[in-house]
Amino acid sequence: MCRNIKTLFNFDPPATEEEIQAASLQFVRKLSGFNAPSKVNEEAFQLAVEEVTAAASKLLSTLVTNAEPRNREIEAEKARERNALRFGTAE
């Protein structure tokens, strides 16, 4: 799994369309191996991003959970702590 793709489900406030699009872009980049596609592949690349964004939006809007929504600040702090342990640096 691409480390740049973040969990978007069950947050308060919910993921924005921009966050979903950014995760979709990262996913398509990972699959294609292109950070930026060539002119000849640009249309296919953009179409893939749009379709993945639509599928991700549909998925997030239909998932159900009984768990309490997660807090973005708390999750970010946990991620910083994990990174500090993993890389031996504190931010």
CNS distance restraints for C-alpha pairs under 8 A (distance, minus, plus):
assign (resid   1 and name CA) (resid   5 and name CA) 7.79 0.50 0.50
assign (resid   2 and name CA) (resid  26 and name CA) 7.70 0.50 0.50
assign (resid   2 and name CA) (resid  27 and name CA) 7.34 0.50 0.50
assign (resid   2 and name CA) (resid  30 and name CA) 7.04 0.50 0.50
assign (resid   4 and name CA) (resid  23 and name CA) 7.68 0.50 0.50
assign (resid   4 and name CA) (resid  26 and name CA) 6.99 0.50 0.50
assign (resid   5 and name CA) (resid  23 and name CA) 5.23 0.50 0.50
assign (resid   5 and name CA) (resid  26 and name CA) 6.49 0.50 0.50
assign (resid   5 and name CA) (resid  27 and name CA) 7.23 0.50 0.50
assign (resid   6 and name CA) (resid  23 and name CA) 6.99 0.50 0.50
assign (resid   8 and name CA) (resid  14 and name CA) 7.61 0.50 0.50
assign (resid   8 and name CA) (resid  15 and name CA) 5.65 0.50 0.50
assign (resid   8 and name CA) (resid  19 and name CA) 7.83 0.50 0.50
assign (resid   8 and name CA) (resid  20 and name CA) 7.47 0.50 0.50
assign (resid   8 and name CA) (resid  60 and name CA) 7.72 0.50 0.50
assign (resid   9 and name CA) (resid  14 and name CA) 7.32 0.50 0.50
assign (resid   9 and name CA) (resid  15 and name CA) 7.14 0.50 0.50
assign (resid   9 and name CA) (resid  60 and name CA) 6.10 0.50 0.50
assign (resid  10 and name CA) (resid  14 and name CA) 6.77 0.50 0.50
assign (resid  10 and name CA) (resid  65 and name CA) 7.70 0.50 0.50
assign (resid  10 and name CA) (resid  67 and name CA) 7.98 0.50 0.50
assign (resid  10 and name CA) (resid  68 and name CA) 7.65 0.50 0.50
assign (resid  10 and name CA) (resid  69 and name CA) 4.91 0.50 0.50
assign (resid  10 and name CA) (resid  70 and name CA) 6.15 0.50 0.50
assign (resid  11 and name CA) (resid  15 and name CA) 6.86 0.50 0.50
assign (resid  11 and name CA) (resid  69 and name CA) 4.85 0.50 0.50
assign (resid  11 and name CA) (resid  70 and name CA) 4.71 0.50 0.50
assign (resid  11 and name CA) (resid  71 and name CA) 6.20 0.50 0.50
assign (resid  11 and name CA) (resid  72 and name CA) 6.82 0.50 0.50
assign (resid  12 and name CA) (resid  69 and name CA) 5.55 0.50 0.50
assign (resid  12 and name CA) (resid  70 and name CA) 6.20 0.50 0.50
assign (resid  12 and name CA) (resid  71 and name CA) 6.12 0.50 0.50
assign (resid  12 and name CA) (resid  72 and name CA) 7.35 0.50 0.50
assign (resid  15 and name CA) (resid  19 and name CA) 6.08 0.50 0.50
assign (resid  15 and name CA) (resid  20 and name CA) 6.80 0.50 0.50
assign (resid  16 and name CA) (resid  20 and name CA) 6.40 0.50 0.50
assign (resid  17 and name CA) (resid  21 and name CA) 6.08 0.50 0.50
assign (resid  17 and name CA) (resid  57 and name CA) 7.71 0.50 0.50
assign (resid  18 and name CA) (resid  22 and name CA) 6.06 0.50 0.50
assign (resid  19 and name CA) (resid  23 and name CA) 6.22 0.50 0.50
assign (resid  20 and name CA) (resid  24 and name CA) 6.15 0.50 0.50
assign (resid  20 and name CA) (resid  53 and name CA) 6.16 0.50 0.50
assign (resid  20 and name CA) (resid  56 and name CA) 6.84 0.50 0.50
assign (resid  20 and name CA) (resid  57 and name CA) 6.83 0.50 0.50
assign (resid  21 and name CA) (resid  25 and name CA) 6.09 0.50 0.50
assign (resid  21 and name CA) (resid  49 and name CA) 7.39 0.50 0.50
assign (resid  21 and name CA) (resid  50 and name CA) 7.79 0.50 0.50
assign (resid  21 and name CA) (resid  53 and name CA) 5.34 0.50 0.50
assign (resid  22 and name CA) (resid  26 and name CA) 6.31 0.50 0.50
assign (resid  23 and name CA) (resid  27 and name CA) 6.20 0.50 0.50
assign (resid  24 and name CA) (resid  28 and name CA) 6.21 0.50 0.50
assign (resid  24 and name CA) (resid  49 and name CA) 5.73 0.50 0.50
assign (resid  24 and name CA) (resid  50 and name CA) 7.94 0.50 0.50
assign (resid  24 and name CA) (resid  52 and name CA) 5.63 0.50 0.50
assign (resid  24 and name CA) (resid  53 and name CA) 5.38 0.50 0.50
assign (resid  24 and name CA) (resid  56 and name CA) 7.57 0.50 0.50
assign (resid  25 and name CA) (resid  29 and name CA) 6.08 0.50 0.50
assign (resid  25 and name CA) (resid  49 and name CA) 5.50 0.50 0.50
assign (resid  26 and name CA) (resid  30 and name CA) 6.11 0.50 0.50
assign (resid  27 and name CA) (resid  31 and name CA) 6.22 0.50 0.50
assign (resid  28 and name CA) (resid  32 and name CA) 5.93 0.50 0.50
assign (resid  28 and name CA) (resid  45 and name CA) 7.35 0.50 0.50
assign (resid  28 and name CA) (resid  48 and name CA) 6.78 0.50 0.50
assign (resid  28 and name CA) (resid  49 and name CA) 6.18 0.50 0.50
assign (resid  28 and name CA) (resid  52 and name CA) 7.90 0.50 0.50
assign (resid  29 and name CA) (resid  33 and name CA) 5.57 0.50 0.50
assign (resid  29 and name CA) (resid  34 and name CA) 5.23 0.50 0.50
assign (resid  29 and name CA) (resid  35 and name CA) 5.55 0.50 0.50
assign (resid  29 and name CA) (resid  36 and name CA) 7.80 0.50 0.50
assign (resid  30 and name CA) (resid  34 and name CA) 7.26 0.50 0.50
assign (resid  37 and name CA) (resid  41 and name CA) 5.62 0.50 0.50
assign (resid  37 and name CA) (resid  42 and name CA) 5.32 0.50 0.50
assign (resid  37 and name CA) (resid  45 and name CA) 6.82 0.50 0.50
assign (resid  38 and name CA) (resid  42 and name CA) 5.90 0.50 0.50
assign (resid  39 and name CA) (resid  43 and name CA) 7.85 0.50 0.50
assign (resid  41 and name CA) (resid  45 and name CA) 6.07 0.50 0.50
assign (resid  42 and name CA) (resid  46 and name CA) 6.10 0.50 0.50
assign (resid  43 and name CA) (resid  47 and name CA) 6.11 0.50 0.50
assign (resid  44 and name CA) (resid  48 and name CA) 6.15 0.50 0.50
assign (resid  45 and name CA) (resid  49 and name CA) 6.35 0.50 0.50
assign (resid  46 and name CA) (resid  50 and name CA) 6.23 0.50 0.50
assign (resid  47 and name CA) (resid  51 and name CA) 6.16 0.50 0.50
assign (resid  48 and name CA) (resid  52 and name CA) 6.01 0.50 0.50
assign (resid  49 and name CA) (resid  53 and name CA) 6.00 0.50 0.50
assign (resid  50 and name CA) (resid  54 and name CA) 6.21 0.50 0.50
assign (resid  51 and name CA) (resid  55 and name CA) 6.18 0.50 0.50
assign (resid  52 and name CA) (resid  56 and name CA) 5.96 0.50 0.50
assign (resid  53 and name CA) (resid  57 and name CA) 6.02 0.50 0.50
assign (resid  54 and name CA) (resid  58 and name CA) 6.17 0.50 0.50
assign (resid  55 and name CA) (resid  59 and name CA) 6.12 0.50 0.50
assign (resid  56 and name CA) (resid  60 and name CA) 6.10 0.50 0.50
assign (resid  57 and name CA) (resid  61 and name CA) 6.12 0.50 0.50
assign (resid  58 and name CA) (resid  62 and name CA) 6.25 0.50 0.50
assign (resid  59 and name CA) (resid  63 and name CA) 6.14 0.50 0.50
assign (resid  70 and name CA) (resid  74 and name CA) 7.83 0.50 0.50
assign (resid  70 and name CA) (resid  75 and name CA) 7.26 0.50 0.50
assign (resid  71 and name CA) (resid  75 and name CA) 6.24 0.50 0.50
assign (resid  72 and name CA) (resid  76 and name CA) 6.05 0.50 0.50
assign (resid  73 and name CA) (resid  77 and name CA) 6.20 0.50 0.50
assign (resid  74 and name CA) (resid  78 and name CA) 6.28 0.50 0.50
assign (resid  75 and name CA) (resid  79 and name CA) 6.23 0.50 0.50
assign (resid  76 and name CA) (resid  80 and name CA) 6.26 0.50 0.50
assign (resid  77 and name CA) (resid  81 and name CA) 6.26 0.50 0.50
assign (resid  78 and name CA) (resid  82 and name CA) 6.22 0.50 0.50
assign (resid  79 and name CA) (resid  83 and name CA) 6.12 0.50 0.50
assign (resid  80 and name CA) (resid  84 and name CA) 6.10 0.50 0.50
assign (resid  80 and name CA) (resid  90 and name CA) 7.84 0.50 0.50
assign (resid  80 and name CA) (resid  91 and name CA) 7.29 0.50 0.50
assign (resid  81 and name CA) (resid  85 and name CA) 6.31 0.50 0.50
assign (resid  81 and name CA) (resid  90 and name CA) 7.74 0.50 0.50
assign (resid  82 and name CA) (resid  86 and name CA) 6.02 0.50 0.50
assign (resid  83 and name CA) (resid  87 and name CA) 5.76 0.50 0.50
assign (resid  83 and name CA) (resid  88 and name CA) 7.58 0.50 0.50
assign (resid  83 and name CA) (resid  89 and name CA) 7.49 0.50 0.50
assign (resid  83 and name CA) (resid  90 and name CA) 7.98 0.50 0.50
assign (resid  84 and name CA) (resid  88 and name CA) 5.08 0.50 0.50
assign (resid  84 and name CA) (resid  89 and name CA) 4.67 0.50 0.50
assign (resid  84 and name CA) (resid  90 and name CA) 4.95 0.50 0.50
assign (resid  84 and name CA) (resid  91 and name CA) 7.36 0.50 0.50
assign (resid  85 and name CA) (resid  89 and name CA) 7.18 0.50 0.50
